[in-house]
Amino acid sequence: FAEGTNPATFTHNSGGEVGTTSTEVVVQDWLIIGIGDSNGSGEGTPDIRRSGTTAAVWVDQRCDRSGNSYQARSARLLEKTSKSTSVTFVHLACSGAEIDTGLLKGYEGIIAAKPDLAPQMRKVKRIAKKREVDALIVSIGVNDLKFGAMVVKCIDQIACWTRADVAGGSGSTLDDGMKKRLAELPRLYARLAKKIDRAGIEPDRVYITQYFDSTKDQTGTTCSPLIRVGAGSLSVDFDQAEAQWAHDSVLAPLNAAVRAAAEKHGWTLVGGSPELFADHGYCSNDSWIVSLAQSLSRQGDQNGTLHSTRKGNDAQAGLVVPIVRSDFFAQQKIRPPREP
């Protein structure tokens, strides 16, 4: 049978009486594509951890792309949903990607090299010309806020939100810069929505995920400190006040922007990550967040810090799968492939 709805006739023999039954058989190989940033790529959870002098192994080294990501995990769980269907997963998310640089334009990768990697949406469009895309799982927006540079500044400087913005600009504080970049997100999400539309992917097949909360301990209290580097009088902290500011002025508005983009463009919101991680933050005694020490040990650099562990990725996949599955199997029937 080819993918799609196929007529089928079965011959049966009952007590010597031969008969035939006609029916339709739906053959469905779900095509799922994952795009976006380090949250989508699986940063912090390499396929094979670093061991001694042996470097960590990734599906894609330039992107720190891992089969342990929540996007890949979601595809594997959906594969197991039904023996009557299969899943093809194309993993394009790349650590460090932004909406503009990474999704819409070329990007050098988290491991800088030339030539630039092709824009993720260009790859999506090429695939969509040949095959129906059943689900596009998206994680994007945090790098457009210069989040990584913000973390470094908040470790290095006291009351970081009052200090000079990470993107420069005379007289602009980090808090001012964050507000400005948050205000730009709706325009950037609109540009992404146009690219998705031009690729021929229906909006209701786009599943955009919110970002988890890494700022709380096992009781739901803001970490004090969130991150400490060094020891004694030489230590520097991302302290509790800075962590509270990061939650209130960065994470919460970012997730609100993700929700607003989903509502405006007809995408399906996959919410719940902040609540799910509310007592599993960086300083929790049951943390789902990769620490600086773990990142250095497991992948040989600091890039994995503040990303979710395998357990955290499984938790995120647990939010994605029921929503996508309900669309794939509406009223417990397999959604048939779109007619060409």
Beta strands, then each sheet from edge to edge (+ up, - down):
strand 1: 4-14
strand 2: 17-36
strand 3: 85-91
strand 4: 135-139
strand 5: 206-209
strand 6: 227-229
strand 7: 236-238
strand 8: 268-270
sheet 1: 1+ 2- 3-
sheet 2: 1+ 2- 4- 5- 8-
sheet 3: 6+ 7-
end
